[in-house]
Amino acid sequence: MDTIHSIGRRKASVARIYLKKGKGSITVNGKDLKDYFPVSTLQYKIEQPFKILNIDNKFDLSISVVGGGNTGQAEAIRLAISRALCDVDSENRTLLKSNGLLTRDSRVVERKKPGQKKARKKFQWVKR
């Protein structure tokens, strides 16, 4: 098996990952995973596909992610990892799909409308 390339998206974030056999090192934009995502919940989201399949420390990941905030980036990475693991072994697909890791969350921020303060909030209105 050589390197597997996969893409994941969430909100404004786009994650490109390169997965290959190794010892389990994960680098995000040239930094270690724990340095780039210091919050443990975001680290859990990224490692979730490996924990579900019980294949910790079998693959090295090189990740480049752009756009959005840290939660959107972490969820984009999770989707990309899940897609790559389906390419590694097609039997992984059923377990990942039943846990909802192969579904692309299509929700994005609603646009601001003219004549309003935000997307739905109106300017304050005074009768007198």
N, CA and C atoms as a LAMMPS dump frame, in Angstrom:
ITEM: TIMESTEP
0
ITEM: NUMBER OF ATOMS
384
ITEM: BOX BOUNDS ff ff ff
-5.0000000000000000e+02 5.0000000000000000e+02
-5.0000000000000000e+02 5.0000000000000000e+02
-5.0000000000000000e+02 5.0000000000000000e+02
ITEM: ATOMS id mol type element x y z
1 1 1 N 0.843 -1.189 0
2 1 2 C 0 0 0
3 1 3 C 0.882 1.244 0
4 2 1 N 0.636 2.115 -0.949
5 2 2 C 1.341 3.388 -0.949
6 2 3 C 0.467 4.453 -0.299
7 3 1 N 0.742 5.699 -0.555
8 3 2 C 0.024 6.792 0.099
9 3 3 C -1.389 6.942 -0.462
10 4 1 N -2.352 7.117 0.44
11 4 2 C -3.749 7.351 0.049
12 4 3 C -4.081 8.812 0.325
13 5 1 N -4.622 9.485 -0.69
14 5 2 C -4.998 10.894 -0.575
15 5 3 C -6.508 10.992 -0.449
16 6 1 N -6.979 11.854 0.476
17 6 2 C -8.415 12.013 0.681
18 6 3 C -8.717 13.451 1.091
19 7 1 N -9.944 13.896 0.806
20 7 2 C -10.364 15.262 1.108
21 7 3 C -11.634 15.224 1.946
22 8 1 N -11.695 16.114 2.96
23 8 2 C -12.893 16.266 3.766
24 8 3 C -13.229 17.738 3.909
25 9 1 N -14.515 18.049 3.976
26 9 2 C -14.944 19.445 4.1
27 9 3 C -15.959 19.577 5.218
28 10 1 N -15.965 20.771 5.859
29 10 2 C -16.952 21.097 6.884
30 10 3 C -16.993 22.607 7.022
31 11 1 N -18.173 23.21 6.884
32 11 2 C -18.336 24.664 6.892
33 11 3 C -17.375 25.29 5.878
34 12 1 N -16.427 26.101 6.331
35 12 2 C -15.491 26.746 5.402
36 12 3 C -14.14 26.042 5.377
37 13 1 N -14.02 24.896 6.031
38 13 2 C -12.74 24.194 6.15
39 13 3 C -12.604 23.113 5.089
40 14 1 N -11.389 22.99 4.558
41 14 2 C -11.061 21.929 3.613
42 14 3 C -9.805 21.238 4.116
43 15 1 N -9.883 19.928 4.305
44 15 2 C -8.748 19.152 4.813
45 15 3 C -8.309 18.153 3.752
46 16 1 N -6.987 18.136 3.486
47 16 2 C -6.391 17.146 2.59
48 16 3 C -5.467 16.281 3.428
49 17 1 N -5.653 14.968 3.377
50 17 2 C -4.809 14.086 4.179
51 17 3 C -4.083 13.1 3.276
52 18 1 N -2.917 12.699 3.743
53 18 2 C -2.122 11.67 3.085
54 18 3 C -1.862 10.593 4.121
55 19 1 N -2.407 9.4 3.886
56 19 2 C -2.358 8.306 4.846
57 19 3 C -1.441 7.217 4.305
58 20 1 N -0.497 6.758 5.144
59 20 2 C 0.377 5.65 4.76
60 20 3 C 0.702 4.828 5.997
61 21 1 N 1.17 3.614 5.778
62 21 2 C 1.521 2.74 6.902
63 21 3 C 2.648 3.368 7.699
64 22 1 N 2.57 3.203 9.036
65 22 2 C 3.597 3.79 9.883
66 22 3 C 3.36 3.477 11.341
67 23 1 N 3.827 4.39 12.195
68 23 2 C 3.776 4.176 13.638
69 23 3 C 2.699 4.995 14.347
70 24 1 N 1.899 5.766 13.614
71 24 2 C 0.811 6.503 14.234
72 24 3 C 1.075 7.978 14.447
73 25 1 N 2.055 8.55 13.749
74 25 2 C 2.313 9.985 13.912
75 25 3 C 1.315 10.779 13.066
76 26 1 N 0.821 11.87 13.639
77 26 2 C -0.147 12.728 12.96
78 26 3 C 0.401 14.148 12.967
79 27 1 N 0.635 14.712 11.774
80 27 2 C 1.093 16.099 11.665
81 27 3 C 0.031 16.901 10.929
82 28 1 N -0.298 18.064 11.482
83 28 2 C -1.298 18.959 10.901
84 28 3 C -0.604 20.271 10.569
85 29 1 N -0.566 20.607 9.276
86 29 2 C 0.097 21.829 8.795
87 29 3 C 1.532 21.955 9.335
88 30 1 N 2.257 20.858 9.369
89 30 2 C 3.648 20.861 9.804
90 30 3 C 3.85 20.79 11.303
91 31 1 N 2.767 20.791 12.08
92 31 2 C 2.874 20.708 13.54
93 31 3 C 2.328 19.372 14.02
94 32 1 N 2.711 18.993 15.234
95 32 2 C 2.16 17.786 15.84
96 32 3 C 0.677 18.018 16.153
97 33 1 N -0.097 16.936 16.185
98 33 2 C -1.546 17.039 16.433
99 33 3 C -1.838 17.748 17.747
100 34 1 N -1.111 17.404 18.797
101 34 2 C -1.377 17.97 20.12
102 34 3 C -0.961 19.447 20.215
103 35 1 N -0.061 19.893 19.346
104 35 2 C 0.296 21.306 19.309
105 35 3 C -0.717 22.112 18.51
106 36 1 N -1.212 21.541 17.412
107 36 2 C -2.16 22.264 16.556
108 36 3 C -3.551 22.31 17.179
109 37 1 N -3.975 21.191 17.786
110 37 2 C -5.263 21.12 18.473
111 37 3 C -5.009 20.808 19.946
112 38 1 N -4.787 21.833 20.798
113 38 2 C -4.504 21.563 22.209
114 38 3 C -5.719 21.073 23.002
115 39 1 N -6.924 21.281 22.487
116 39 2 C -8.144 20.875 23.189
117 39 3 C -8.355 19.374 22.978
118 40 1 N -8.609 18.658 24.068
119 40 2 C -8.701 17.199 23.989
120 40 3 C -9.93 16.723 23.209
121 41 1 N -11.019 17.489 23.216
122 41 2 C -12.206 17.069 22.473
123 41 3 C -11.942 17.081 20.962
124 42 1 N -11.162 18.04 20.496
125 42 2 C -10.836 18.094 19.068
126 42 3 C -9.882 16.962 18.696
127 43 1 N -8.957 16.634 19.592
128 43 2 C -8.067 15.493 19.355
129 43 3 C -8.876 14.202 19.284
130 44 1 N -9.882 14.084 20.152
131 44 2 C -10.743 12.894 20.147
132 44 3 C -11.486 12.77 18.829
133 45 1 N -12.014 13.905 18.308
134 45 2 C -12.749 13.874 17.047
135 45 3 C -11.872 13.366 15.912
136 46 1 N -10.615 13.789 15.902
137 46 2 C -9.711 13.381 14.831
138 46 3 C -9.343 11.902 14.958
139 47 1 N -9.161 11.412 16.184
140 47 2 C -8.757 10.02 16.394
141 47 3 C -9.949 9.06 16.421
142 48 1 N -11.164 9.576 16.359
143 48 2 C -12.369 8.757 16.475
144 48 3 C -12.463 7.62 15.445
145 49 1 N -12.17 7.843 14.145
146 49 2 C -12.26 6.714 13.204
147 49 3 C -11.307 5.569 13.552
148 50 1 N -10.11 5.895 14.046
149 50 2 C -9.15 4.86 14.422
150 50 3 C -9.628 4.083 15.644
151 51 1 N -10.225 4.783 16.614
152 51 2 C -10.701 4.135 17.832
153 51 3 C -11.885 3.213 17.542
154 52 1 N -12.754 3.624 16.637
155 52 2 C -13.913 2.803 16.29
156 52 3 C -13.47 1.508 15.609
157 53 1 N -12.448 1.604 14.75
158 53 2 C -11.965 0.432 14.015
159 53 3 C -10.884 -0.345 14.765
160 54 1 N -10.455 0.153 15.926
161 54 2 C -9.398 -0.475 16.735
162 54 3 C -8.103 -0.662 15.938
163 55 1 N -7.675 0.393 15.24
164 55 2 C -6.422 0.323 14.481
165 55 3 C -5.51 1.486 14.858
166 56 1 N -5.347 1.722 16.152
167 56 2 C -4.465 2.788 16.609
168 56 3 C -3.017 2.474 16.241
169 57 1 N -2.253 3.513 15.933
170 57 2 C -0.81 3.444 15.684
171 57 3 C -0.427 2.518 14.532
172 58 1 N -1.248 2.464 13.485
173 58 2 C -0.891 1.672 12.304
174 58 3 C -0.62 2.536 11.087
175 59 1 N -1.052 3.809 11.131
176 59 2 C -0.919 4.676 9.972
177 59 3 C -0.308 6.014 10.376
178 60 1 N 0.509 6.576 9.477
179 60 2 C 1.018 7.935 9.63
180 60 3 C 0.14 8.86 8.797
181 61 1 N -0.162 10.027 9.349
182 61 2 C -1.009 10.992 8.662
183 61 3 C -0.262 12.306 8.474
184 62 1 N -0.322 12.818 7.261
185 62 2 C 0.154 14.164 6.973
186 62 3 C -1.061 14.952 6.5
187 63 1 N -1.421 15.992 7.25
188 63 2 C -2.674 16.708 7.007
189 63 3 C -2.379 18.167 6.696
190 64 1 N -3.043 18.693 5.673
191 64 2 C -3.037 20.136 5.444
192 64 3 C -4.489 20.587 5.446
193 65 1 N -4.776 21.57 6.287
194 65 2 C -6.156 22.04 6.439
195 65 3 C -6.158 23.557 6.382
196 66 1 N -7.153 24.118 5.661
197 66 2 C -7.27 25.567 5.512
198 66 3 C -8.717 25.978 5.742
199 67 1 N -8.899 27.221 6.187
200 67 2 C -10.223 27.811 6.306
201 67 3 C -10.965 27.428 7.566
202 68 1 N -11.9 28.286 7.951
203 68 2 C -12.786 27.998 9.07
204 68 3 C -12.113 28.075 10.422
205 69 1 N -12.822 27.593 11.433
206 69 2 C -12.317 27.581 12.801
207 69 3 C -11.801 26.21 13.17
208 70 1 N -11.413 26.062 14.425
209 70 2 C -10.777 24.807 14.826
210 70 3 C -11.758 23.629 14.856
211 71 1 N -13.018 23.846 15.227
212 71 2 C -13.987 22.746 15.234
213 71 3 C -14.3 22.284 13.818
214 72 1 N -14.512 23.219 12.912
215 72 2 C -14.768 22.861 11.518
216 72 3 C -13.588 22.144 10.898
217 73 1 N -12.373 22.575 11.244
218 73 2 C -11.176 21.917 10.723
219 73 3 C -11.065 20.491 11.249
220 74 1 N -11.341 20.303 12.548
221 74 2 C -11.249 18.968 13.126
222 74 3 C -12.271 18.021 12.495
223 75 1 N -13.48 18.5 12.251
224 75 2 C -14.502 17.644 11.659
225 75 3 C -14.229 17.375 10.188
226 76 1 N -13.601 18.321 9.492
227 76 2 C -13.201 18.083 8.104
228 76 3 C -12.11 17.018 8.037
229 77 1 N -11.177 17.069 8.99
230 77 2 C -10.113 16.059 9.057
231 77 3 C -10.707 14.687 9.347
232 78 1 N -11.673 14.636 10.268
233 78 2 C -12.309 13.365 10.62
234 78 3 C -12.988 12.726 9.406
235 79 1 N -13.671 13.533 8.598
236 79 2 C -14.326 13.006 7.402
237 79 3 C -13.291 12.496 6.402
238 80 1 N -12.196 13.225 6.23
239 80 2 C -11.154 12.806 5.288
240 80 3 C -10.512 11.495 5.738
241 81 1 N -10.258 11.363 7.038
242 81 2 C -9.669 10.128 7.564
243 81 3 C -10.622 8.953 7.348
244 82 1 N -11.91 9.173 7.606
245 82 2 C -12.895 8.101 7.429
246 82 3 C -12.961 7.652 5.975
247 83 1 N -12.903 8.604 5.051
248 83 2 C -12.937 8.255 3.628
249 83 3 C -11.685 7.477 3.224
250 84 1 N -10.53 7.883 3.771
251 84 2 C -9.284 7.19 3.442
252 84 3 C -9.281 5.773 3.989
253 85 1 N -9.825 5.575 5.194
254 85 2 C -9.862 4.241 5.784
255 85 3 C -10.813 3.311 5.019
256 86 1 N -11.81 3.875 4.348
257 86 2 C -12.672 3.066 3.489
258 86 3 C -11.915 2.595 2.253
259 87 1 N -10.974 3.418 1.773
260 87 2 C -10.148 3.014 0.639
261 87 3 C -9.152 1.933 1.039
262 88 1 N -8.692 1.965 2.297
263 88 2 C -7.755 0.951 2.776
264 88 3 C -8.424 -0.414 2.787
265 89 1 N -9.611 -0.49 3.38
266 89 2 C -10.343 -1.766 3.463
267 89 3 C -11.834 -1.471 3.357
268 90 1 N -12.501 -2.07 2.398
269 90 2 C -13.921 -1.778 2.175
270 90 3 C -14.812 -2.291 3.317
271 91 1 N -14.298 -3.194 4.155
272 91 2 C -15.085 -3.678 5.288
273 91 3 C -15.209 -2.621 6.386
274 92 1 N -14.324 -1.621 6.378
275 92 2 C -14.397 -0.54 7.361
276 92 3 C -15.628 0.339 7.138
277 93 1 N -16.147 0.338 5.914
278 93 2 C -17.223 1.254 5.555
279 93 3 C -18.475 1.069 6.407
280 94 1 N -18.876 -0.165 6.665
281 94 2 C -20.126 -0.4 7.395
282 94 3 C -20.051 0.128 8.823
283 95 1 N -18.913 -0.087 9.478
284 95 2 C -18.761 0.373 10.858
285 95 3 C -18.687 1.897 10.937
286 96 1 N -17.967 2.518 9.996
287 96 2 C -17.856 3.976 9.995
288 96 3 C -19.194 4.624 9.636
289 97 1 N -19.914 4.03 8.686
290 97 2 C -21.192 4.599 8.26
291 97 3 C -22.234 4.502 9.369
292 98 1 N -22.222 3.394 10.125
293 98 2 C -23.196 3.242 11.206
294 98 3 C -22.94 4.233 12.336
295 99 1 N -21.694 4.705 12.474
296 99 2 C -21.38 5.728 13.475
297 99 3 C -21.498 7.149 12.921
298 100 1 N -21.898 7.296 11.668
299 100 2 C -22.136 8.611 11.076
300 100 3 C -20.892 9.378 10.688
301 101 1 N -19.784 8.69 10.478
302 101 2 C -18.537 9.39 10.169
303 101 3 C -18.317 9.601 8.675
304 102 1 N -19.155 9.028 7.828
305 102 2 C -18.99 9.208 6.392
306 102 3 C -19.986 10.213 5.821
307 103 1 N -20.786 10.833 6.677
308 103 2 C -21.774 11.813 6.235
309 103 3 C -21.159 13.203 6.245
310 104 1 N -21.24 13.884 5.11
311 104 2 C -20.722 15.245 5.006
312 104 3 C -21.775 16.18 5.582
313 105 1 N -21.438 16.893 6.653
314 105 2 C -22.37 17.83 7.282
315 105 3 C -22.435 19.081 6.413
316 106 1 N -23.555 19.282 5.722
317 106 2 C -23.654 20.343 4.718
318 106 3 C -24.093 21.688 5.288
319 107 1 N -24.275 21.782 6.602
320 107 2 C -24.729 23.047 7.175
321 107 3 C -23.63 24.101 7.084
322 108 1 N -23.985 25.262 6.575
323 108 2 C -23.06 26.389 6.494
324 108 3 C -23.746 27.617 7.069
325 109 1 N -22.994 28.666 7.288
326 109 2 C -23.532 29.891 7.876
327 109 3 C -24.496 30.556 6.886
328 110 1 N -25.659 30.954 7.406
329 110 2 C -26.643 31.635 6.58
330 110 3 C -26.17 33.058 6.287
331 111 1 N -26.403 33.531 5.075
332 111 2 C -25.895 34.841 4.686
333 111 3 C -26.679 35.967 5.356
334 112 1 N -26.014 37.104 5.524
335 112 2 C -26.646 38.294 6.078
336 112 3 C -27.501 38.949 4.996
337 113 1 N -28.713 39.359 5.382
338 113 2 C -29.605 39.998 4.428
339 113 3 C -29.512 41.523 4.554
340 114 1 N -29.715 42.238 3.453
341 114 2 C -29.685 43.703 3.522
342 114 3 C -30.882 44.235 4.307
343 115 1 N -30.665 45.302 5.072
344 115 2 C -31.73 45.882 5.875
345 115 3 C -31.941 45.162 7.192
346 116 1 N -31.057 44.218 7.517
347 116 2 C -31.133 43.504 8.785
348 116 3 C -29.762 43.529 9.443
349 117 1 N -29.78 43.296 10.762
350 117 2 C -28.534 43.337 11.518
351 117 3 C -27.665 42.112 11.236
352 118 1 N -28.314 40.932 11.218
353 118 2 C -27.613 39.68 10.911
354 118 3 C -28.49 38.883 9.941
355 119 1 N -28.308 37.571 9.898
356 119 2 C -29.085 36.773 8.948
357 119 3 C -30.581 36.821 9.26
358 120 1 N -30.925 36.714 10.543
359 120 2 C -32.335 36.723 10.936
360 120 3 C -32.691 37.873 11.871
361 121 1 N -31.698 38.387 12.603
362 121 2 C -31.954 39.462 13.568
363 121 3 C -32.208 40.779 12.827
364 122 1 N -33.225 41.489 13.286
365 122 2 C -33.571 42.775 12.678
366 122 3 C -32.963 43.912 13.508
367 123 1 N -32.919 45.099 12.897
368 123 2 C -32.519 46.28 13.65
369 123 3 C -33.612 46.612 14.664
370 124 1 N -33.227 47.25 15.762
371 124 2 C -34.196 47.602 16.792
372 124 3 C -35.206 48.59 16.219
373 125 1 N -36.488 48.345 16.507
374 125 2 C -37.55 49.168 15.97
375 125 3 C -38.243 49.885 17.123
376 126 1 N -38.394 51.205 16.987
377 126 2 C -39.034 52.012 18.032
378 126 3 C -40.312 52.606 17.447
379 127 1 N -41.431 52.424 18.169
380 127 2 C -42.696 52.957 17.679
381 127 3 C -42.799 54.448 17.929
382 128 1 N -42.368 54.921 19.121
383 128 2 C -42.471 56.359 19.443
384 128 3 C -41.117 56.898 19.825
